[in-house]
């Protein structure tokens, strides 16, 4: 299988402990990775929250994590050729012996296709310029030499010369894979997160990319983060969101600015309590991040927000009820958004609650909104109906365990941003008039900003 691209690699270096294969050793690239510790607790949702901690009395947040760093030994950072063996090649492949005692086998067609020179790989756009299909089937080297900067090949068929840096060769060795394995992990949390939730300052986010790097690290680590000191206006909120990426436009528009007036036919636009859920399950590509900013709440009370760590809840379900976990990993649930007269949005195919990486099997996102579930009338086996409802009852039980609920009252000037692929959110019922604004950001845009704000661009490009 082709090597993953850089964003996939950094994800693999931050594996999800919820997956079926979380004990498997995982491959890390030369990209920086934050080592994230883990904590396990458990979870429940109730309609009436416990007394939330007033922001003024909240304990100070824990100190920020150290900057991302390479978890590789010096020998890995500067791969060395073996002093006792030579580079050799035959009709099909070139063999590169390393000092660590392993030999990489690179097939000639792959080497020619991955030439890094400016004639074959555009230095500005970082796109392949070489016509892959012009490479002769019997491509072979005429000469292979080890130089200080890398391996030089002169190709017999077209006379082209290629230079492959040693670090690049070691990083992209596929037979065998030579990258070291590391296992940094997400920080799982329950109700105890109320004592010190992740947060960053508005000025830090707006003034520097390092501030954005800290913000995106916390979002990735915990699945959510507050921004303190944001002016309680839609304009300031929009500027904060766009420090990560441009806003994802949907049938709700770009930046939402709304009250409970049912201007959009969705229960979010009412005063009703909302059970925990993820948003946009009816999209083929659900929103990656979601931000809420309470601008005002007058003539009433209530509306506390609830968050549940979906990855942690999935882990609990998998350990306590493997059969239910399997059902919710395989039964596909149709979803829709059809309240507005001008739209009926549905994904191109139904998706299960637990969605896993197609290569390594890790849980990559939770997709759950019982309110948006469409009619389920496509069953291969009628017995699956009972299995599905039993599984969803078990899942709902995990989500409603009180000790894992995190309740918090949103306040003006402190917007909340959450990972919609991981964290489920809901709210208590309220009265009076609440005005909120918010926005979505796509998953790909968030991960791009996360990678580039926490890594050197040159390290990201090496992994392409």
N, C-alpha and C positions, 0 to 999 in steps of 0.2 A: 504494500500500500504506500502511496506517496506520502512523504513527510508532511506533517501538519504545518500550516502557516503560523506566523509568529504569535498571533493572538491565541490560537489554539494551544500553542506550546506554553504560553504563560498560564493559561487555564489549567493545563496538565500539571504545571508546577505548583498549582494551588488546588489540590484535589478535594473533592467533596467526600467527607467521611460517611455520608448517607448511602453511598453506592453499594451495590452488591459486591464490588471488588475493591473495597477501600483498604484491604490488607495487601493488595498487590503493589510491588515496587513500581514507581512511576518515573518516567524519563523527564529530566529537566534540561532545558537549553541553557545557553550562556546568558540568557536574559536575567535581570535581577528578579528576585522573588521575595515577598515578605513572608517570614515564617510566622504563622498564626497559630496560637495555642487554641485548645478547645476546652469547653466546659459543657457538661451534660446536666440537664434538669428535666422537669416535665411540665404539662400544659392544659389550661381549661378556659373556656369562654363563658362569661355570664353577662346577662344584659345590664346589670347594675354594677359599675366598677367599684373597687375598694377606694379608699381615699387616696387620690393621686398626690404625689409629692409636689408641693408648690415649687416653681422654678427657683424662687429666691432661697429656699431652704435645701435645695438639692446639694448633696456633697460634691466637692470639686471632682471633675472627670479625672480618670487615670492619666498619667503622663503619656504623651504621644509615643508611638512605637519608634524604634530606631529607623533610620533611613533604610530602604531596600538595599540588599547586598547580594553578592554572588556567593552561593553556597558551594563553591568548587575549590579544590585544592590548586596550588600553583601549577602543578603538572598539567591539570586540565585546562587552565587558562592559557598556557603556552604549550600546545602539543609538540612533542619532540619525536623525530624519526629515530628508529633504532640505529645505534652505531655499529651493530654487528650484522645487519642484513641490508640488502639493497632493494630498491624499487624494481619490480619486474613486470613484464606484461606478456600476454599471449594474444591470440586472435580475437578474444572476446572481452578481456578485462585487464585492468591494471591493478597490481597488488602493492599496497603501501604499508610497510611494517613500522609499527610504533614502538617507542621505548617501553611502554607499559606491557609489552608482550603480546599484543594483538595485531592482526593484519586486516586492513580494510580492503575489500574487493569492490572495485568500481568498474561497471561495464562501460565499454567505450561509447556506445550510443548515448548513455546517460551523461557521461562526462562531456561529450561534444555539445549536447543539448543544454548543458549548464555552464557553458563558458561565460566567464564574468567580464570579459573585455568589453570596451565601449562599442565595438562593432556588433556584438551579439546581445548586449544587455544595456539598455539606454541609461546613461549615468544620471539623468535628471528625473525621468518618469519612473525609473526602476521597473521597467517592463521589458520582457524578452523581445528582442528585435530579430533574432535569428529565426529563419523559417525552419521549424523543426522537421518538416516533411521533405526538406531538401537534403537532409543528412543521409548519406549512402548507407544502405543496410549493412554493408561490410566495413564500416568506418573503423580505421585502425591507426595507431600512432606510428609515425616514422621514427620519432625520438622522444624519450622521456628523461627529464633531468631534474634532479633535486637542487633547487636554488635556495638562497637564504630566506626569501619571502614566501616561497611556495614551490609547487610542482609545475614544471613547464612541460607542455606537450606540443610537439609539432606533428600535425596530422598528415598522414600519407596521402589521403584522397584529395584534399583541397589545398594543402600547404598552409593552412591557418595555424597560428600559434596561440595557445591558451596558457594562462597562468592561474593556478588555483592556490590561494593562500592556505597555509597549513592549518590555521585555526578553522577556516571554512571547511576544509576536508574532514577534520576531526568532528566538527559539529554535525555535519551532514552525512557521516558514515552510516550506511544503512545495512551493510553486511560485513561485520556485525554492527549493531548500534553501540556507540562508545560513550554517550553522555551519561553522567552520573545520575543517580536517582535520589530525589529528595521528596519529603512529604510535608510541606507546610499545609495548614488546614484552616478552614473557616472557624470563627468563634461562635459556637452555639450559645444560645441564651434562653432564659425563661424570665419569670417575674422579677428575678433579682437584678435584671438590667436597669430597673427603675432607679437603683441607687447610684448609677453613674452611666447614663446612656452616652453613646458616641456623639460628639458635637464638635463643631469648628466655628471660628469667628468669621463674621461677614467681611471684615477688612482683610483678613489673611486670604480669603478666597478671591476677593476682587483685585488684590494688589499683586499677586505673584502666581506663577505656575506651581511653585512649591506648595502654596496653600491649596491649590486645586489638587495636587498630588496627595496631600494629607486627606483631603475630603474624599477623593475617589478610593483611597486605600480603606478608609473607614466604612464606606458604603459596601465595598467588596468584602471586607472582613466580617462585618456585623449584619449586613443586609439593609441598614438604614443609618441615617445621620441627621442631626439638627444643624441648622446654621443660625447662630445667635447674632442679634443686632441688625437684622435686615429691616430697612424702612417698610412699614406696612402699606405698601402701594403695589398695584399690579406692575408698574414700570420697573421698580426696583427688583421685584420678584423675577420678572422676565430676564433682567440682566444677570441675576444670580444663576438661573437655570442655564443660560447660554454660556456661562463659564465652563460648563461641561460640554455641551453640544447644542446644535440647533434643535428647536422644539419639533416634536413629531405631530403633524397635523392629522386630525381624525374628523369624524362626523360631529365631534364636539367643538371643533375649531382648533386653534393653536393654543394660546394661553387662555385657560378658562377663567371667567370671573362670574361667579354664580351664587344664587341663594336658593332657598327651598321653595321655589315657585313653579316647579314642574315645567319650566320653559323647555327643558329637554325631558322626554318621557323616559325617565330612569329613576329608580328609587333613591339614588344619590341626591336627587333634586327634591327630596321630601324631608320631613322631620322624623321619619321612622328610624328605628334602630336597624343597623345592618350587621349581619353576621360576618365573620371573617371570610375573606375571599381574595382572589387575585383579579385584577382588572383585565379587560379586553381578551377574555378567553375566546371570544367570537372572532378574533383576528387570526389569520394564518400565522402571523408573527406578532405575538403579544408585546405590548409596550415593555421596554426594559426597565426604565426608571419612572417613578411617579412622584411628583412633588405637590404637597398641600401647604398653603399658607392661609391661616385664619386672619382675615383683615379686621373683622369686628364681630361682636355678638352682643346684641342689645335686647332689652326687654324679655330676658329669659335665661335659662340655664340648661345644663346637660351637654350632650354631644361629645363626651370624652371619647378619645380614639383608643382602639385596641390593636395591638400588633402581636402576631404569632410567628415564630421562626419556623417556616415550612420545612426546611431541610432537617431541622431537629425533630419536628413532629413526624416526618417521614421515617427517620431513623428509628424512633420509638415504635411506630407501627410495624416496621420491618422486623424488629426484634421480638415484639410481642405477638404478632399475628402475620407470619410470612405469607399465608394464603391470601389474606386481604391485600397485602402489598402487591402480590403477583396480579391479583384481579385488577387493581387500580393502575397497574403498569401496562395492562394489556387491553382492557375494555375501553373502547373509544367513545367519547361522550360528545354528541353534537351540541353546539352552542349557537346562540344568535343574539342580535340586538335589533329589535323590530318595533320598538315603541314609537319612534318617529315616523311620520307618514311618508317621508321621502327616502327611507332606507330600510333594508333588512340585511344586515351584515352577517355573513357566515364564513367560516374558514373553508379552504378548498377541500379539507377532509376533517373528520372528527379526530380528536386527540385524547389520549388517556390523561389521568390526573398526574401521574409520574412519568416524566419524559427523560430518557436516558441517552447518553452519548452513543452514537452508532458504532464507534470503534472500541472505546474502553469500558462501556457499560455504566459509567458514572451517572448519577442523577444530576441533570443539568437544569431542570426547572419544574416547578409545581404549577399546575394549571387547574384551579378549582374555583368555581363560582356556581353554586347550586341554583341560584336564582336565574341564571342565564342559560340553564340546561334546556335543550330542546327535547322533543319527544324521542324517546329511545325505542324504536320499533324494528331494529335490524339485529336480531339475535340468531347466531348460528346454532345455539343449543338453548332451548327454553329453560334448562336448569341454570343457565348463566344469569337469569333474572334474579333468582334468590341469592346467588353468589354475589352479584353486584350490590344488592341492597344490604346484605350482611357486611360487605367490605366497606361501604360508605358509612354504615353505622359505626363500625370500628374506627374509621378515620375521623368521623365527627366527634367521637368520644375522646380521641387524643387531642383534637383541637380545643375541646372544651375543658380540659383539665386546668383548674384555676391556678395551680402553682406555676404554670408556664405563660399565663397571660401577662402582657405588659400593657397597662392602662396609663394614659397620659392625657391631660387636657392641653390641647393646642392653644397657643396664645399669640397675639399679634407680635410680629418682629422675630418669630422663631419658626420658620418653615421647616417641615419634615420632608426628607426625600427618602424613598425606599426602593429596594430592588424588587420589582414586581414579578420576577422569576423565582423569588425565594420567599419573601415575607408576605403573609396574608394580613389584611387590614380590615377593620370594621369600625363601628361607632355605636355609642348609646343613643337612645332617642333624646330629643331636645325640644324646647319651646323657645319662642322669641325669633329673632331674625339673625341668622348667621350669614356672613358674607365671606366666601373663600375664593382664592384664585389658585391656579395650579397648572401643571403641564406634564406631558409625557416626553421621554427621550427614548430613542430606539436602543436596543441592546448592543448592536454593533457599534454605534456611535459612542456609547458609554465605555465599552471595552477598549476602543481605540484611544480614548482620552485617558483611561486608567493606565494602559500600557505606556503611552508616550509621556505621561506626567510622572511616571515612576521608574522610567528606564531611559538610558541614553538612546537617541535615535539610531546611532550607528550599531548598537547591540541589537536593536529590533531588526534592522535591515540585514544583519548577518544571518538571522534565522529564517529569512524569506526563502 
